[in-house]
Amino acid sequence: MKDIILFDYWRSSASYRVRIVLNLKNVPYTRVPTSLLDNEQKAPDYVARNPQGFVPMLSIDGHDLTQSLAIIDYL
């Protein structure tokens, strides 16, 4: 795996569980904070990648995973 980008919000419990797994498995990733308070998850460029407009979203080599349990299972 390379070029791993995590779009998350610091207070999201789903994002938190993904960060835990990434860190436990020592997977290097780039974090992109996505503010739910500022509705950044509803921005057109974000919704184009994740139609549900939720966090977390994990991008791996251009492929986007949008459900925390699917992300954890993939890792």
C-alpha positions in Angstrom: 0.0 0.0 0.0 1.2 3.5 -0.8 -0.2 7.0 -1.0 -2.7 6.5 1.9 -4.8 9.5 2.7 -7.3 9.6 5.5 -10.0 12.2 5.4 -11.4 12.5 8.9 -12.8 14.6 11.7 -11.1 14.5 15.1 -14.3 14.0 17.1 -15.8 11.3 14.8 -15.8 7.9 16.6 -15.7 6.1 13.2 -12.6 8.1 12.2 -11.1 7.4 15.6 -11.4 3.7 15.2 -9.7 3.9 11.8 -6.9 6.0 13.2 -6.4 3.4 15.9 -6.0 0.5 13.4 -3.7 2.5 11.2 -1.5 3.3 14.1 -1.6 -0.2 15.6 -0.5 -1.6 12.2 2.1 1.1 11.8 0.6 2.1 8.4 2.0 5.5 7.3 -0.8 7.8 6.1 -1.5 11.4 5.4 -4.3 13.0 7.4 -6.6 15.5 5.8 -8.8 17.1 8.5 -12.4 17.5 7.3 -14.4 19.8 9.5 -18.0 18.6 10.0 -18.8 21.9 11.8 -17.9 23.8 8.6 -19.7 21.2 6.4 -16.5 20.4 4.5 -17.8 16.9 4.0 -20.6 18.5 1.8 -18.2 20.3 -0.5 -18.7 19.4 -4.2 -15.2 17.9 -4.6 -15.6 15.7 -1.5 -19.1 14.5 -2.4 -17.8 13.7 -5.9 -15.5 11.2 -4.2 -17.8 10.2 -1.4 -21.5 10.6 -2.4 -22.6 9.9 1.2 -20.6 12.9 2.4 -19.4 11.1 5.6 -16.1 10.7 7.3 -13.9 8.8 7.4 -12.8 8.2 3.9 -9.6 6.4 3.1 -7.9 6.9 -0.3 -5.4 4.3 -1.3 -3.7 4.7 -4.7 -6.7 6.6 -6.0 -9.4 4.1 -4.7 -11.7 5.5 -2.0 -13.1 3.5 0.9 -15.9 5.2 2.7 -17.1 3.0 5.5 -15.0 2.6 8.7 -15.5 -1.1 9.0 -14.7 -1.7 5.4 -11.5 0.4 5.8 -10.5 -1.6 8.9 -11.2 -4.9 7.2 -9.1 -3.8 4.2 -6.2 -2.8 6.3 
